[in-house]
Amino acid sequence: MNDEINTKSNPYFIPIAILIAGAMIAGSVLYSGGGFSQFQITPGLESNTTRPSEAGDQAIDKIKPITKLDHVRGNPNAPVTIVEFSDTECPFCKRFHPTIQQVVNEYDGQIAWVYRHFPLDQIHPKARKEAEATECANELGGNDKFWAYLDRLFEVTPSNNNLDPAELPNIAEYVGLNRSQFESCLDSGKYAQHIADDLADAINSGGQGTPYSVVIASNGKKFPLSGAQPYASVKQLIELALQEK
């Protein structure tokens, strides 16, 4: 009786209850698996889901082949290649970076890690210029300086578009590059098209969020890996790829 009276006396009771219930359900979906997660991810959003979309499955073979323009860490002739599409301001990419470092170190000689750019302009407008900065590091110091710069950038960025652009030449100096040459390269914008090409490749090959990776076996079979998955999940795909002949 009291519940019935309270409901009648407050005409907003039921709508508010529905809103609260909806928020609880949404929260359980968003934070399932220990991080931000979506089952259907639209381009330009971060991802931490293990379930690639059907569109991604169909598009994965459209990924561009590895060329001398790519940045490779590990053994370039390894039986397994991991192509990672990443955004330097994505917190999940920051979390995933040391995981792939561990993979390359522990699978000594068996993994080639290829890094490609996937800046999410809608939420991380600073990421595209940061991607250009890594390319300037490569121009001035080669592949080793590219990776050293990328490692340091992920170490110092707070993520979510919060890195001060003034830090970019500081990082260059930190990894041993000439500051003025670096600044001249970055100001030129000469690598803007390269970043745009990587971004197009990410989307065309099924990327719908960051980080998005493709594990490629020696026979060309491809396995999609979406999100900042833990080492065990990455290892499982690598073991599958190593079994392919």
ABEGO torsion letter per residue (X at the ends): XAAAAAAAABAAAAAAAAAAAAAAAAAAAAABGGBBBBABBBBGBBBABABBBAAAAAAAAABBBBBAABBBBEBAABABBBBBBBBAABAAAAAAAAAAAAAAAABBGABBBBBBBBBBAAABAAAAAAAAAAAAAAAAAEAAAAAAAAAAAAAABAEGGABBAAAAAAAAAAAGBBAAAAAAAAAAGAAAAAAAAAAAAAAAAGBAEOBBBBBBBAAGBBBBBBEBBBAAAAAAAAAAAAABX
